[in-house]
Amino acid sequence: MKRRAFSIGCCCCGVLATMPAYAWEMPERFPRPEASTDEGGLWAMVDREESRIARSRFLLENEPLQRYVNDITCRLASHHCPDIRAYLVHTPFFNASMAPNGMLQLWSGLLLRITNEAQLAAIIGHEIGHYVAKHSLARFRDAKAKAAFGQFVGMFLGAAGAGGAVAGLVTQFALVASMFAYSREHEMQADEISLELMSQAGYSPLEAPQIWKNLSDEKKAGAGGEENAGSILFATHPIAEERMERLKNLAGKMPSGGSVGEEAFAAVIRPVRQDLLQDQLKLRQPGESLFLINRLLQEDKDNGQLLYFKGEAFRLRNGDNDIEKAIDAYQASLRSKSPPDEAYRSLGLVEMKNGNREAARSYFRTYLDKRPNAEDAGLIRSYVDEDN
């Protein structure tokens, strides 16, 4: 199947061009390269890493979500669908990567930072763009030409040795992703391919620039108004005002309309969102967490789960007036349509810290009544029985 031509662009000119610099067509499926070629050697290295990732306990195992991601991937990839395998990696950072053999990594942190199916399609489409344009092979050959081949291979060896502790496994995923940190030209071309694939698949390309705006705003909220360039968030997908504006400009020139898919995305994310929010809080970045939760609350103001996690973010930050803000958020969560049981436990912890032991015991008892078999039930009972 052929796609219409569009501009690939360059670093110094043609960035916002509306006429193609030269034609680009969706290629046919790639045969497995001969093992004796440089491309075959690259595939072999990545195959070994994929076998480790496929067995990792850090994969997000949720069949409906996996099926949903696979469906979007196939919708975008067309006849390349059989060659692309999506792995949902359970780690709270925003990242995605595509390897030359068709291994697509999507980190669970990005699922909290997008609000609809079209935005997810923009991310997947961008990675498919790298795949069909063979950017990883170009980077591999560039490393060889610049005598950086040893460093490139060393990344794979480092990833292979990072299979033990939690931090090690995250490092493994990050190292494999960093193999394919592409040039500015490659990122621009992947953006253009993504918009094209989105449009062809019936998604609204206007959702693509919104992702990068949200990410940039989040980082500024968590770093005193300055983007944290050292974060994993920006490690392989640099964010710049120019890139957001360019995406807006390109998307605005494409056919209007297209699906956004808010309801479909919400339905598949809702069952896993609690785990994703818990992972986010463990990063100990309360500014970013509060920004993220408040943005989600704009879409669903009476969501008890989100209000509870807002309280947790305030409680963990523990700055001026944060405990009072936490109590307000917990109480609001209990007044919501779907009050989370955990809010009673957290209110008990807050009241215990404030020295209000009877109020704390009351909240703890309510929590135990609702969750008698909770993992922390023994600990909470010890608080109730203390000093009795």
C-alpha positions in Angstrom: 0.0 0.0 0.0 1.4 3.4 -1.0 1.2 6.6 0.9 1.2 10.1 -0.5 4.4 12.1 -0.6 5.4 14.7 1.9 8.4 16.7 3.0 11.3 15.1 4.9 12.7 18.5 5.8 16.2 19.5 6.9 18.0 21.3 9.7 18.4 24.6 8.0 15.5 24.9 5.5 12.2 23.6 4.5 11.0 23.0 8.1 7.6 24.4 7.5 7.4 23.6 3.8 4.1 22.5 2.3 5.5 21.0 -0.9 7.5 17.7 -0.7 11.3 18.0 -0.9 11.1 14.5 -2.6 8.7 11.7 -2.6 8.5 9.2 0.2 6.4 6.1 0.0 5.5 3.5 2.6 8.0 0.7 1.9 7.1 -3.0 1.5 7.7 -5.3 4.4 11.4 -5.8 5.3 12.8 -9.3 4.9 15.2 -10.4 7.7 18.6 -9.2 6.7 21.4 -11.7 6.1 23.4 -12.4 9.2 26.7 -11.5 7.5 25.5 -7.9 6.8 25.8 -5.0 9.2 22.1 -4.7 9.4 21.8 -8.5 10.2 24.3 -8.0 13.0 22.3 -5.2 14.4 19.1 -7.2 14.3 20.8 -10.1 16.1 21.9 -7.8 18.9 18.4 -6.4 19.3 16.9 -9.9 19.1 18.9 -10.9 22.2 17.7 -7.8 24.1 14.1 -8.4 23.1 14.2 -12.0 24.4 15.2 -10.5 27.8 12.5 -7.8 27.8 9.9 -10.4 26.7 10.6 -12.4 29.9 10.9 -9.3 32.2 8.6 -9.1 35.2 8.4 -5.4 34.4 6.0 -5.8 31.6 2.6 -4.4 32.2 0.4 -7.4 31.9 -3.1 -6.3 31.0 -4.7 -8.2 28.1 -7.3 -5.6 27.1 -4.8 -2.8 27.2 -2.3 -4.9 25.2 -4.9 -5.8 22.6 -5.9 -2.1 22.4 -2.3 -1.0 21.7 -1.8 -3.8 19.2 -4.9 -2.8 17.3 -3.8 0.9 17.1 -0.3 -0.3 16.0 -1.8 -2.4 13.2 -4.1 0.3 12.1 -1.1 2.6 11.6 1.5 0.2 10.4 -0.7 -1.4 7.7 1.2 -4.3 6.0 4.1 -3.9 8.5 1.8 -5.0 11.3 3.0 -8.6 11.5 6.6 -7.4 12.0 6.0 -5.0 14.9 5.7 -6.2 18.5 4.6 -3.7 21.2 5.8 -4.2 24.7 4.2 -2.2 27.6 7.0 -1.6 30.0 5.9 -0.9 33.6 8.0 2.1 34.5 6.7 5.6 35.4 8.6 7.7 32.9 7.5 9.0 29.6 9.3 7.2 26.8 8.8 5.1 23.7 11.3 3.5 21.3 11.5 1.4 18.2 14.2 -1.1 17.4 15.2 -2.1 13.9 13.7 -5.6 14.2 10.3 -4.3 15.1 10.5 -4.2 18.9 8.4 -1.3 20.1 8.7 -0.2 23.7 5.9 1.9 25.3 6.6 3.0 28.9 3.6 3.0 31.2 4.4 6.6 32.3 3.3 7.9 28.9 -0.2 6.4 29.4 -0.8 8.9 32.3 0.4 11.8 30.1 -1.9 11.4 27.2 -5.7 11.9 27.2 -7.0 10.1 24.1 -6.4 7.5 21.5 -5.2 10.0 18.8 -2.4 11.1 21.1 -1.4 7.4 21.6 -1.5 6.9 17.9 0.8 10.0 17.4 3.4 8.3 19.7 3.1 4.9 18.1 3.1 6.5 14.6 6.3 8.4 15.4 8.1 5.1 16.3 6.7 3.4 13.3 8.2 6.3 11.3 11.6 5.5 12.7 11.1 1.8 11.7 9.9 2.3 8.1 12.6 4.9 7.5 15.3 2.6 8.9 16.7 5.3 11.1 18.3 2.9 13.5 20.4 1.4 10.7 21.5 4.9 9.7 22.5 5.6 13.3 24.4 2.3 13.5 26.3 3.0 10.3 27.0 6.5 11.5 28.5 5.2 14.7 30.7 2.9 12.7 31.8 5.7 10.4 32.7 7.9 13.4 34.7 5.2 15.2 32.0 5.1 17.9 31.0 1.5 17.2 32.6 0.2 20.5 30.5 2.7 22.5 27.4 1.6 20.6 28.0 -2.1 21.3 29.0 -1.3 24.8 25.4 0.0 25.4 24.1 -3.4 24.5 26.5 -5.1 26.9 25.6 -2.7 29.6 21.9 -3.4 29.1 22.5 -7.1 29.1 24.2 -6.8 32.5 21.4 -4.8 34.1 18.9 -7.6 34.8 18.8 -7.8 38.5 17.4 -5.1 40.8 14.5 -2.8 40.0 16.8 0.0 39.1 18.9 -2.3 37.0 15.9 -3.4 34.9 14.8 0.2 34.3 18.4 0.9 33.3 18.2 -2.0 30.9 15.1 -0.6 29.2 16.6 2.9 29.1 19.8 1.7 27.6 18.1 -0.2 24.8 15.9 2.8 24.2 19.0 5.1 24.1 20.5 3.0 21.4 18.1 4.7 19.1 18.3 8.3 20.1 17.9 9.9 16.7 19.2 13.0 15.0 17.1 16.1 14.6 16.5 15.3 11.0 15.3 11.8 11.9 13.0 13.1 14.6 11.5 15.6 12.1 11.0 12.9 9.5 9.4 10.5 12.1 7.0 13.4 13.1 6.0 13.9 9.5 5.4 10.1 9.0 3.4 10.0 12.2 1.1 12.7 11.1 0.7 11.1 7.7 -0.1 7.7 9.2 -2.5 9.3 11.7 -4.4 11.0 8.9 -4.6 7.9 6.8 -5.8 5.9 9.8 -8.6 8.4 10.5 -7.1 10.1 13.6 -6.9 13.9 14.1 -3.3 15.0 13.6 -4.0 18.1 15.7 -3.6 16.0 18.8 0.1 15.3 18.2 1.5 18.8 19.2 -0.7 18.7 22.4 1.4 15.8 23.8 4.6 17.9 23.7 2.9 20.9 25.2 1.6 18.9 28.1 5.0 17.4 28.8 6.8 20.7 28.6 4.3 22.3 31.0 4.6 19.3 33.4 8.4 19.6 33.6 8.2 23.3 34.2 5.7 22.8 37.0 8.1 20.3 38.7 11.3 22.3 38.2 10.4 25.8 39.3 9.4 26.9 35.9 12.4 25.5 34.0 12.4 22.4 31.8 14.5 19.7 33.4 16.7 18.7 30.5 18.3 15.9 32.5 15.1 14.0 33.0 14.5 10.6 31.3 11.5 12.4 29.9 13.7 14.3 27.5 16.5 11.7 27.0 15.5 10.4 23.6 12.7 12.8 22.5 13.9 16.3 23.1 11.2 18.9 23.5 11.5 22.4 22.1 9.1 25.2 21.3 10.2 24.9 17.6 9.1 21.2 17.5 5.6 21.9 19.0 5.1 24.8 16.6 6.2 22.8 13.6 3.9 20.0 14.5 1.0 22.4 14.8 1.8 24.0 11.5 2.1 20.6 9.7 -1.1 19.2 11.3 -3.0 22.4 10.4 -2.2 21.8 6.7 -3.6 18.2 6.8 -7.2 17.3 6.1 -9.4 18.4 9.0 -11.5 16.2 11.2 -10.5 12.7 12.3 -11.1 10.6 15.4 -9.8 11.6 18.9 -11.1 8.6 20.9 -11.3 10.0 24.4 -13.9 7.5 25.6 -12.2 4.4 24.2 -8.9 5.5 25.7 -10.5 6.2 29.1 -12.2 2.8 29.2 -9.0 0.9 28.7 -6.8 3.0 31.0 -9.2 3.2 33.9 -8.5 -0.3 35.2 -4.7 0.3 35.3 -4.7 4.0 36.3 -4.4 3.4 40.0 -1.2 1.4 39.6 0.2 4.1 37.2 -0.6 6.9 39.7 1.1 4.9 42.6 4.2 4.5 40.4 4.1 8.3 39.7 4.1 9.1 43.4 7.0 6.9 44.0 9.2 9.2 41.9 9.0 11.7 44.7 8.4 14.6 42.3 5.3 16.1 43.9 5.2 19.2 41.7 5.0 17.2 38.5 2.6 14.7 40.1 0.2 17.5 41.2 0.3 19.1 37.8 -0.5 15.8 36.2 -3.3 14.9 38.6 -4.9 18.4 38.3 -4.8 18.1 34.5 -6.6 14.8 34.7 -9.1 16.3 37.1 -10.0 18.9 34.5 -11.5 16.1 32.5 -13.2 14.4 35.5 -13.7 16.8 38.4 -15.5 14.4 40.7 -13.2 11.4 40.3 -12.6 9.9 43.7 -9.5 8.1 42.7 -7.8 11.3 41.3 -8.9 13.3 44.4 -7.4 10.7 46.6 -4.0 10.7 44.8 -4.1 14.5 44.9 -4.3 14.2 48.7 -1.4 11.7 48.6 0.8 14.1 46.6 0.1 16.9 49.1 0.8 14.6 52.1 4.0 13.3 50.7 5.2 16.8 49.8 4.4 18.0 53.3 5.1 21.7 52.6 3.4 24.8 54.0 -0.4 24.1 54.3 0.0 20.8 52.4 -1.5 18.7 55.2 -4.6 20.8 55.2 -4.8 20.6 51.4 -4.4 16.8 51.7 -7.3 16.5 54.1 -9.5 18.6 51.8 -8.6 16.4 48.9 -9.3 13.2 50.9 -12.6 14.5 52.1 -13.6 15.5 48.6 -12.7 12.0 47.4 -15.0 10.5 50.0 -17.8 12.7 48.8 -17.4 11.6 45.2 -19.4 9.1 43.3 -16.8 6.4 43.8 -15.0 7.0 47.1 -11.8 5.0 47.5 -11.3 3.0 50.7 -7.7 4.1 50.9 -8.8 7.7 51.7 -9.9 6.5 55.2 -6.5 5.1 55.8 -4.7 8.2 54.7 -7.0 10.4 56.8 -6.1 8.2 59.7 -2.4 8.7 59.0 -2.8 12.4 58.8 -4.8 12.6 62.1 -2.3 10.3 63.8 0.5 12.7 62.8 -1.5 15.6 64.0 -1.9 14.0 67.4 -5.7 13.4 67.0 -5.5 9.7 68.0 -9.3 9.1 68.4 -10.1 10.6 65.0 -7.2 8.5 63.5 -8.6 5.3 65.1 -12.1 6.0 63.7 -10.7 6.4 60.2 -8.6 3.3 60.6 -11.5 1.2 61.8 -13.6 2.3 58.8 -10.8 1.4 56.5 -10.5 -2.1 58.1 -14.3 -2.6 57.9 -14.1 -1.9 54.2 -10.8 -3.7 53.5 -10.4 -6.4 56.2 -8.0 -8.4 54.0 -5.9 -5.5 52.8 -2.1 -6.1 52.6 -1.5 -3.5 55.2 -4.4 -4.6 57.5 -2.0 -5.9 60.2 -0.2 -2.6 60.4 -3.3 -0.6 60.5 -4.8 -2.8 63.3 -1.6 -2.2 65.3 -2.4 1.6 65.1 -5.9 1.0 66.3 -4.8 -1.2 69.2 -2.0 1.1 70.2 -2.3 2.6 73.7 -5.7 0.8 74.2 
